[in-house]
């Protein structure tokens, strides 16, 4: 297990914003995580953050400051994707890239998850935030989740039907997993279309469908820019992106951060962008939406400071 102290994690984030953190561990299996947890007291455990793809986090980059955080990045066993085709047990590590999982499922003639095309990052991060698109959320595909609590004890959550999923998961959050480290996810074969006898080039057709979903994502969002995804959660029937657009803020800039021209709920970071500029722009938007619409915006991204 690799361990680094006082390391800059800027390049581990999609925004390419960040500074020094106290500790960064690369855990390859459950034993590694248990070893880390045993070395920490309760106060230190409160400083744990799990680093997946780094696609929905904003990290403080203040000069002469080392963030008092203990970052754990899940690699090794946690990046594996296992499909047992005889009984269609689909078990994936939380550090596996979500899009890699979807493509592997399609190639194994397991269809349905392509509706999540284009969501960046790892499946662990997607589960923790119940990521989704207008076509569905990650929760609908989950059969069970294996986690470690902060005492290093393995816990398992099982979901028997869609009612269970709706009970545990809410819009863009899974609060029941707070203070838990997601290790493995088993996907529910009953939530997929499984073609055991593929006729012709069915999986090729589904792969094209996936590519079309992905293309729509890139056409409507600044997919290849330095962003952290949607900054604010939508509220009830209000699209926050549309509201920001109504105010004419597409392209509006504060310092090194500006509002995307494609989707106003995305903020784009210039090269060498800074945390303070990002916070300043979000505060400007929050205040304007509060004043004009009476709505309190809530971050969808996670802020580490």
Secondary structure as GFF3:
##gff-version 3
##sequence-region A 1 305
A	DSSP	beta_strand	2	8	.	.	.	ID=ss1
A	DSSP	three_ten_helix	10	12	.	.	.	ID=ss2
A	DSSP	beta_strand	20	27	.	.	.	ID=ss3
A	DSSP	alpha_helix	30	38	.	.	.	ID=ss4
A	DSSP	alpha_helix	42	45	.	.	.	ID=ss5
A	DSSP	beta_strand	48	51	.	.	.	ID=ss6
A	DSSP	beta_strand	57	59	.	.	.	ID=ss7
A	DSSP	beta_strand	66	74	.	.	.	ID=ss8
A	DSSP	three_ten_helix	76	79	.	.	.	ID=ss9
A	DSSP	beta_strand	81	84	.	.	.	ID=ss10
A	DSSP	beta_strand	89	93	.	.	.	ID=ss11
A	DSSP	alpha_helix	98	107	.	.	.	ID=ss12
A	DSSP	beta_strand	110	111	.	.	.	ID=ss13
A	DSSP	three_ten_helix	113	116	.	.	.	ID=ss14
A	DSSP	alpha_helix	123	128	.	.	.	ID=ss15
A	DSSP	beta_strand	132	133	.	.	.	ID=ss16
A	DSSP	beta_strand	136	137	.	.	.	ID=ss17
A	DSSP	three_ten_helix	138	141	.	.	.	ID=ss18
A	DSSP	beta_strand	142	149	.	.	.	ID=ss19
A	DSSP	beta_strand	154	158	.	.	.	ID=ss20
A	DSSP	alpha_helix	162	168	.	.	.	ID=ss21
A	DSSP	three_ten_helix	175	177	.	.	.	ID=ss22
A	DSSP	beta_strand	180	187	.	.	.	ID=ss23
A	DSSP	three_ten_helix	189	191	.	.	.	ID=ss24
A	DSSP	beta_strand	193	194	.	.	.	ID=ss25
A	DSSP	alpha_helix	202	220	.	.	.	ID=ss26
A	DSSP	alpha_helix	240	246	.	.	.	ID=ss27
A	DSSP	beta_strand	253	254	.	.	.	ID=ss28
A	DSSP	beta_strand	257	259	.	.	.	ID=ss29
A	DSSP	beta_strand	267	269	.	.	.	ID=ss30
A	DSSP	alpha_helix	275	293	.	.	.	ID=ss31
A	DSSP	beta_strand	302	304	.	.	.	ID=ss32
###
